[in-house]
């Protein structure tokens, strides 16, 4: 089944404790991205990747890192999480951008205490 | 950055038409999209329109684009309870490699 998977789905952590949210797709998509969803703000893009080893900042990259060592995986790293990073995070992938549909993962709800 | 605005809430009665509106500020959009988010799930693409089109119809969905006013709308005919969800508009700007999403409109369908 074609899908985007994220792990974990739920995470409660404390300020400053490094964490990684994994994202994997099995559709051989080149484009992958991370978004955060906050009430009243919609989805805001954190980082995106056009292909392996090619990543770029989105609208809200501060406090996050990503890597794209393989085509299928695009982990999101929070080196020192803070409470303002409490949010719902979505990973998405697509063949390209333009008219291509972005396939979204199920989301990761992160709470930073 | 680009601003994409939507009303936060919309309620309609089952069987009526719903119209969800979206305004944006940058006129260099190439593609504009409508995504649907059901409770507890990720987003799913409903439809998209290329910026040189004024209208696109797909079964119960009609997308209207007014480039002069920078206004995009999604009309859902014969709205059903299963249409209750959050709807996001999104756009890609010329030369950009990322999507800008709106704030989302929560549609509630009253039986």
Interface residues (C-beta under 8 A of the other chain):
Chain A: X4 X33 X35 X40 X41 X42 X43 X44 X45 X48 X50 X56 X58 X59 X90 X92 X97 X98 X99 X101 X102 X104 X105 X106 X107
Chain B: X1 X4 X6 X8 X30 X31 X40 X41 X42 X43 X44 X45 X48 X50 X88 X90 X92 X97 X98 X99 X100 X101 X102 X103 X104
